[in-house]
């Protein structure tokens, strides 16, 4: 299971999310979805900056026994925060105009499973406490909600 959860935790690494972000950005730009692109940037970059500052502010040390080495502070989990703010917001973009209940259910299921597995992998590998992951989920969700609200405002030309 260590190998499996190590691979899962990679999906929450900044480098991997950046690669996916570049791909998603290219797709959004090619389809002229500029409002979605702006909102995705707000969700991802806002949460990234927030997590960086929060780690400095809280200074919470990581668990002493870990199967995966990390050098930053523990709270909040950047992997959990970015998983929600990036993957969940991409899921939101994917489902918001879909009329297929089956497709929406599939996207919801995949995103929930992915986000849960990324957070759980951090606990399983011993690099975070449960509260770090829950805090990361909370902050990531705030940024995803803010980006969704921004997207709705941009689409109504009220911003």
KOLZAFI-864853 format. One line per field, with one value per atom (N, C-alpha, C): atom name; residue number from 1; x, y, z; chain. Coordinates in pm, whole numbers, padded with zeros to 5 digits. Layout:
atom: CA,...
seq: NUM,...
east: X,...
north: Y,...
up: Z,...
mol: A,...
REM end
This chain:
atom: N,CA,C,N,CA,C,N,CA,C,N,CA,C,N,CA,C,N,CA,C,N,CA,C,N,CA,C,N,CA,C,N,CA,C,N,CA,C,N,CA,C,N,CA,C,N,CA,C,N,CA,C,N,CA,C,N,CA,C,N,CA,C,N,CA,C,N,CA,C,N,CA,C,N,CA,C,N,CA,C,N,CA,C,N,CA,C,N,CA,C,N,CA,C,N,CA,C,N,CA,C,N,CA,C,N,CA,C,N,CA,C,N,CA,C,N,CA,C,N,CA,C,N,CA,C,N,CA,C,N,CA,C,N,CA,C,N,CA,C,N,CA,C,N,CA,C,N,CA,C,N,CA,C,N,CA,C,N,CA,C,N,CA,C,N,CA,C,N,CA,C,N,CA,C,N,CA,C,N,CA,C,N,CA,C,N,CA,C,N,CA,C,N,CA,C,N,CA,C,N,CA,C,N,CA,C,N,CA,C,N,CA,C,N,CA,C,N,CA,C,N,CA,C,N,CA,C,N,CA,C,N,CA,C,N,CA,C,N,CA,C,N,CA,C,N,CA,C,N,CA,C,N,CA,C,N,CA,C,N,CA,C,N,CA,C,N,CA,C,N,CA,C,N,CA,C,N,CA,C,N,CA,C,N,CA,C,N,CA,C,N,CA,C,N,CA,C,N,CA,C,N,CA,C,N,CA,C,N,CA,C,N,CA,C,N,CA,C,N,CA,C,N,CA,C,N,CA,C,N,CA,C,N,CA,C,N,CA,C,N,CA,C,N,CA,C,N,CA,C,N,CA,C,N,CA,C,N,CA,C,N,CA,C,N,CA,C,N,CA,C,N,CA,C,N,CA,C,N,CA,C,N,CA,C,N,CA,C,N,CA,C,N,CA,C,N,CA,C,N,CA,C,N,CA,C,N,CA,C,N,CA,C,N,CA,C,N,CA,C,N,CA,C,N,CA,C,N,CA,C,N,CA,C,N,CA,C,N,CA,C,N,CA,C,N,CA,C,N,CA,C,N,CA,C,N,CA,C,N,CA,C,N,CA,C,N,CA,C,N,CA,C,N,CA,C,N,CA,C,N,CA,C,N,CA,C,N,CA,C,N,CA,C,N,CA,C,N,CA,C,N,CA,C,N,CA,C,N,CA,C,N,CA,C,N,CA,C,N,CA,C,N,CA,C,N,CA,C,N,CA,C,N,CA,C,N,CA,C,N,CA,C,N,CA,C,N,CA,C,N,CA,C,N,CA,C
seq: 1,1,1,2,2,2,3,3,3,4,4,4,5,5,5,6,6,6,7,7,7,8,8,8,9,9,9,10,10,10,11,11,11,12,12,12,13,13,13,14,14,14,15,15,15,16,16,16,17,17,17,18,18,18,19,19,19,20,20,20,21,21,21,22,22,22,23,23,23,24,24,24,25,25,25,26,26,26,27,27,27,28,28,28,29,29,29,30,30,30,31,31,31,32,32,32,33,33,33,34,34,34,35,35,35,36,36,36,37,37,37,38,38,38,39,39,39,40,40,40,41,41,41,42,42,42,43,43,43,44,44,44,45,45,45,46,46,46,47,47,47,48,48,48,49,49,49,50,50,50,51,51,51,52,52,52,53,53,53,54,54,54,55,55,55,56,56,56,57,57,57,58,58,58,59,59,59,60,60,60,61,61,61,62,62,62,63,63,63,64,64,64,65,65,65,66,66,66,67,67,67,68,68,68,69,69,69,70,70,70,71,71,71,72,72,72,73,73,73,74,74,74,75,75,75,76,76,76,77,77,77,78,78,78,79,79,79,80,80,80,81,81,81,82,82,82,83,83,83,84,84,84,85,85,85,86,86,86,87,87,87,88,88,88,89,89,89,90,90,90,91,91,91,92,92,92,93,93,93,94,94,94,95,95,95,96,96,96,97,97,97,98,98,98,99,99,99,100,100,100,101,101,101,102,102,102,103,103,103,104,104,104,105,105,105,106,106,106,107,107,107,108,108,108,109,109,109,110,110,110,111,111,111,112,112,112,113,113,113,114,114,114,115,115,115,116,116,116,117,117,117,118,118,118,119,119,119,120,120,120,121,121,121,122,122,122,123,123,123,124,124,124,125,125,125,126,126,126,127,127,127,128,128,128,129,129,129,130,130,130,131,131,131,132,132,132,133,133,133,134,134,134,135,135,135,136,136,136,137,137,137,138,138,138,139,139,139,140,140,140,141,141,141,142,142,142,143,143,143,144,144,144,145,145,145,146,146,146,147,147,147,148,148,148,149,149,149,150,150,150,151,151,151,152,152,152,153,153,153,154,154,154,155,155,155,156,156,156,157,157,157,158,158,158,159,159,159
east: 00082,00000,00086,00208,00295,00320,00348,00373,00249,00134,00008,-00015,-00004,-00031,00080,00199,00304,00267,00216,00171,00052,-00039,-00156,-00112,-00018,00027,00095,00159,00220,00117,-00008,-00113,-00145,-00101,-00120,00004,00114,00237,00225,00289,00284,00329,00435,00488,00387,00319,00220,00098,00052,-00062,-00027,00094,00136,00132,00177,00172,00027,-00061,-00202,-00264,-00219,-00269,-00233,-00111,-00069,-00155,-00180,-00264,-00407,-00464,-00600,-00608,-00507,-00505,-00504,-00423,-00417,-00553,-00618,-00750,-00852,-00852,-00946,-00921,-00796,-00763,-00803,-00775,-00814,-00965,-01040,-01186,-01243,-01153,-01190,-01275,-01237,-01303,-01219,-01212,-01124,-01174,-01304,-01357,-01321,-01334,-01297,-01148,-01068,-00923,-00889,-00953,-00929,-00968,-01086,-01133,-01043,-00997,-00905,-00776,-00726,-00604,-00627,-00741,-00772,-00775,-00844,-00855,-00718,-00639,-00510,-00406,-00388,-00283,-00321,-00447,-00492,-00468,-00506,-00488,-00340,-00260,-00116,-00049,-00080,-00022,-00072,-00202,-00259,-00191,-00174,-00114,00030,00103,00241,00245,00160,00158,00105,00006,-00049,00054,00135,00239,00339,00375,00468,00403,00277,00207,00189,00142,00112,00234,00336,00462,00440,00345,00318,00416,00489,00582,00507,00572,00513,00527,00449,00466,00611,00660,00800,00829,00734,00757,00678,00751,00685,00753,00674,00727,00770,00740,00765,00820,00932,00999,00946,00915,00873,00951,00978,01061,00984,00859,00782,00703,00636,00551,00428,00358,00251,00114,00077,-00059,-00060,-00153,-00244,-00175,-00234,-00178,-00193,-00079,-00084,-00144,-00114,-00171,-00324,-00379,-00524,-00584,-00520,-00570,-00571,-00460,-00451,-00541,-00559,-00647,-00789,-00836,-00971,-00974,-00882,-00889,-00864,-00790,-00763,-00856,-00847,-00925,-01075,-01118,-01261,-01312,-01230,-01275,-01277,-01182,-01187,-01314,-01347,-01469,-01591,-01590,-01700,-01714,-01602,-01604,-01660,-01619,-01661,-01810,-01868,-02008,-02109,-02066,-02163,-02256,-02214,-02302,-02349,-02314,-02354,-02501,-02571,-02711,-02725,-02617,-02621,-02599,-02700,-02688,-02582,-02570,-02470,-02329,-02305,-02173,-02142,-02240,-02218,-02187,-02260,-02237,-02098,-02057,-01925,-01814,-01828,-01727,-01723,-01839,-01844,-01773,-01804,-01746,-01595,-01547,-01402,-01332,-01388,-01324,-01324,-01437,-01443,-01344,-01338,-01244,-01100,-01069,-00932,-00891,-00976,-00945,-00932,-01024,-01017,-00888,-00854,-00734,-00606,-00601,-00483,-00467,-00575,-00569,-00534,-00599,-00573,-00428,-00373,-00235,-00137,-00169,-00081,-00080,-00197,-00205,-00141,-00171,-00117,00036,00093,00239,00303,00219,00270,00323,00295,00348,00253,00129,00030,-00056,-00108,-00213,-00347,-00449,-00583,-00627,-00597,-00637,-00570,-00448,-00379,-00456,-00499,-00571,-00709,-00779,-00912,-00901,-00800,-00777,-00749,-00669,-00640,-00765,-00849,-00975,-01062,-01069,-01149,-01100,-00970,-00916,-00925,-00900,-00913,-01055,-01151,-01292,-01329,-01278,-01305,-01257,-01138,-01085,-01163,-01204,-01284,-01420,-01482,-01611,-01593,-01485,-01459,-01440,-01369,-01348,-01479,-01563,-01693,-01779,-01777,-01853,-01799,-01667,-01604,-01645,-01645,-01682,-01825,-01915,-02054,-02064,-01988,-01988,-01929,-01821,-01760,-01856,-01928,-02021,-02141,-02174,-02284,-02233,-02102,-02037,-02064,-02072,-02094,-01966,-01858,-01732,-01647
north: -00120,00000,00127,00117,00234,00286,00196,00236,00301,00241,00296,00437,00457,00589,00690,00643,00734,00789,00704,00749,00843,00812,00899,01035,01035,01162,01249,01187,01265,01350,01302,01378,01509,01525,01649,01735,01688,01766,01890,01997,02122,02102,02027,02008,01937,01838,01764,01851,01921,02009,02121,02171,02273,02218,02095,02033,02019,01974,01963,02101,02200,02336,02388,02366,02411,02344,02215,02142,02196,02212,02264,02405,02487,02624,02625,02540,02532,02493,02398,02354,02468,02534,02645,02758,02791,02898,02858,02735,02688,02694,02671,02676,02814,02911,03050,03062,02987,02990,03075,03204,03293,03318,03326,03345,03225,03103,02984,02984,03032,03039,03135,03250,03348,03289,03228,03170,03056,02973,02864,02921,03027,03091,03143,03206,03256,03141,03032,02918,02859,02832,02766,02858,02976,03064,03124,03155,03206,03105,02979,02875,02845,02851,02826,02931,03056,03165,03156,03130,03119,03008,02890,02776,02807,02872,02909,02999,03101,03193,03126,03040,02970,02878,02810,02723,02804,02921,03008,03057,03095,03148,03042,02923,02821,02746,02732,02666,02528,02455,02324,02220,02154,02050,01928,01857,01735,01621,01514,01396,01346,01292,01250,01127,01036,00914,00924,00930,00941,00847,00799,00713,00792,00922,01010,01139,01184,01299,01431,01525,01660,01759,01878,01974,02096,02114,02230,02197,02298,02277,02196,02149,02052,02113,02222,02275,02402,02408,02307,02223,02111,02025,02093,02122,02183,02086,01957,01858,01859,01860,01860,01991,02103,02233,02241,02204,02213,02111,01996,01894,01949,02015,02073,02194,02287,02412,02390,02288,02263,02157,02035,01926,01948,01992,02013,02128,02233,02342,02300,02220,02166,02082,02004,01925,02015,02123,02220,02275,02311,02361,02254,02130,02021,01992,02004,01962,02074,02197,02306,02324,02285,02300,02165,02060,01927,01901,01843,01808,01661,01588,01445,01421,01366,01334,01227,01136,01030,01087,01179,01242,01324,01399,01477,01386,01278,01183,01121,01088,01029,01128,01252,01354,01377,01392,01409,01293,01172,01053,01050,01077,01076,01184,01304,01414,01387,01340,01311,01201,01096,00986,01035,01114,01164,01252,01346,01438,01361,01269,01189,01107,01041,00957,01039,01158,01243,01279,01323,01357,01237,01124,01003,00957,00974,00932,01008,01135,01217,01165,01120,01064,00926,00844,00708,00708,00801,00810,00878,00927,00982,01123,01196,01332,01439,01399,01493,01429,01515,01475,01492,01427,01440,01586,01662,01803,01885,01849,01918,01899,01776,01744,01809,01800,01863,02014,02074,02218,02250,02167,02187,02176,02078,02064,02189,02238,02355,02477,02504,02622,02607,02486,02463,02483,02438,02455,02603,02679,02823,02888,02851,02908,02860,02735,02684,02755,02775,02847,02992,03056,03194,03202,03106,03104,03080,02993,02966,03093,03164,03289,03392,03400,03492,03456,03331,03287,03328,03308,03350,03501,03577,03723,03763,03700,03732,03702,03594,03556,03652,03713,03811,03952,03966,04096,04196,04145,04233,04265,04211,04234,04333
up: 00000,00000,00000,00050,00054,-00088,-00180,-00319,-00378,-00357,-00408,-00356,-00225,-00168,-00200,-00227,-00273,-00411,-00498,-00631,-00619,-00530,-00509,-00456,-00363,-00306,-00411,-00512,-00621,-00694,-00701,-00770,-00700,-00576,-00503,-00494,-00552,-00549,-00638,-00595,-00669,-00814,-00835,-00970,-01061,-01007,-01086,-01114,-01013,-01032,-01130,-01126,-01224,-01366,-01384,-01518,-01564,-01475,-01509,-01534,-01457,-01475,-01614,-01657,-01790,-01898,-01881,-01976,-01975,-01856,-01845,-01901,-01876,-01927,-02079,-02138,-02284,-02342,-02279,-02326,-02312,-02198,-02176,-02275,-02300,-02395,-02537,-02576,-02710,-02731,-02625,-02634,-02598,-02584,-02555,-02428,-02328,-02197,-02101,-02133,-02058,-01915,-01896,-01761,-01672,-01726,-01652,-01619,-01714,-01694,-01579,-01579,-01472,-01337,-01331,-01205,-01158,-01251,-01215,-01158,-01217,-01165,-01023,-01000,-00866,-00766,-00803,-00712,-00681,-00783,-00764,-00701,-00758,-00706,-00571,-00552,-00423,-00313,-00339,-00237,-00214,-00318,-00304,-00216,-00242,-00162,-00018,-00002,00131,00211,00150,00220,00260,00173,00203,00326,00328,00442,00569,00556,00672,00736,00656,00711,00793,00742,00814,00944,00937,01054,01163,01127,01226,01276,01196,01236,01299,01255,01316,01262,01350,01303,01250,01162,01106,01206,01185,01270,01262,01371,01378,01293,01284,01207,01077,00966,00835,00735,00640,00535,00413,00414,00301,00358,00313,00371,00313,00401,00364,00449,00394,00467,00517,00475,00519,00645,00697,00814,00777,00878,00859,00831,00900,00887,00805,00710,00657,00551,00517,00413,00277,00214,00080,-00021,-00006,-00098,-00091,00029,00046,-00005,00026,-00018,-00170,-00233,-00378,-00447,-00385,-00444,-00457,-00353,-00359,-00453,-00433,-00509,-00658,-00694,-00837,-00894,-00843,-00901,-00886,-00768,-00748,-00835,-00849,-00935,-01081,-01124,-01261,-01280,-01179,-01185,-01196,-01122,-01129,-01271,-01331,-01469,-01563,-01541,-01630,-01621,-01502,-01486,-01499,-01487,-01474,-01593,-01711,-01826,-01879,-01811,-01855,-01822,-01915,-01892,-01857,-01869,-01841,-01692,-01626,-01484,-01462,-01556,-01544,-01549,-01642,-01652,-01527,-01479,-01357,-01239,-01225,-01116,-01127,-01248,-01270,-01232,-01277,-01244,-01093,-01028,-00883,-00813,-00855,-00792,-00807,-00927,-00951,-00870,-00868,-00795,-00645,-00592,-00448,-00411,-00493,-00466,-00473,-00575,-00592,-00475,-00439,-00330,-00198,-00173,-00050,-00047,-00158,-00161,-00142,-00201,-00183,-00035,00028,00171,00257,00229,00307,00289,00168,00143,00232,00259,00342,00487,00532,00668,00670,00571,00564,00560,00485,00475,00596,00686,00812,00805,00698,00685,00735,00769,00820,00927,01011,01105,01034,01087,01030,01025,01129,01133,01023,00984,00874,00744,00720,00597,00599,00710,00721,00703,00762,00743,00598,00533,00391,00306,00337,00264,00283,00405,00434,00355,00362,00293,00141,00091,-00052,-00100,-00020,-00055,-00056,00039,00038,-00092,-00135,-00260,-00381,-00382,-00494,-00498,-00381,-00377,-00422,-00378,-00419,-00571,-00626,-00771,-00846,-00792,-00855,-00852,-00741,-00731,-00828,-00838,-00934,-01076,-01109,-01243,-01275,-01182,-01205,-01226,-01148,-01165,-01299,-01340,-01469,-01584,-01571,-01677,-01686,-01576,-01576,-01604,-01624,-01649,-01539,-01416,-01303,-01230,-01274,-01203,-01277
mol: A,A,A,A,A,A,A,A,A,A,A,A,A,A,A,A,A,A,A,A,A,A,A,A,A,A,A,A,A,A,A,A,A,A,A,A,A,A,A,A,A,A,A,A,A,A,A,A,A,A,A,A,A,A,A,A,A,A,A,A,A,A,A,A,A,A,A,A,A,A,A,A,A,A,A,A,A,A,A,A,A,A,A,A,A,A,A,A,A,A,A,A,A,A,A,A,A,A,A,A,A,A,A,A,A,A,A,A,A,A,A,A,A,A,A,A,A,A,A,A,A,A,A,A,A,A,A,A,A,A,A,A,A,A,A,A,A,A,A,A,A,A,A,A,A,A,A,A,A,A,A,A,A,A,A,A,A,A,A,A,A,A,A,A,A,A,A,A,A,A,A,A,A,A,A,A,A,A,A,A,A,A,A,A,A,A,A,A,A,A,A,A,A,A,A,A,A,A,A,A,A,A,A,A,A,A,A,A,A,A,A,A,A,A,A,A,A,A,A,A,A,A,A,A,A,A,A,A,A,A,A,A,A,A,A,A,A,A,A,A,A,A,A,A,A,A,A,A,A,A,A,A,A,A,A,A,A,A,A,A,A,A,A,A,A,A,A,A,A,A,A,A,A,A,A,A,A,A,A,A,A,A,A,A,A,A,A,A,A,A,A,A,A,A,A,A,A,A,A,A,A,A,A,A,A,A,A,A,A,A,A,A,A,A,A,A,A,A,A,A,A,A,A,A,A,A,A,A,A,A,A,A,A,A,A,A,A,A,A,A,A,A,A,A,A,A,A,A,A,A,A,A,A,A,A,A,A,A,A,A,A,A,A,A,A,A,A,A,A,A,A,A,A,A,A,A,A,A,A,A,A,A,A,A,A,A,A,A,A,A,A,A,A,A,A,A,A,A,A,A,A,A,A,A,A,A,A,A,A,A,A,A,A,A,A,A,A,A,A,A,A,A,A,A,A,A,A,A,A,A,A,A,A,A,A,A,A,A,A,A,A,A,A,A,A,A,A,A,A,A,A,A,A,A,A,A,A,A,A,A,A,A,A,A,A,A,A,A,A,A,A,A,A,A,A,A,A
REM end
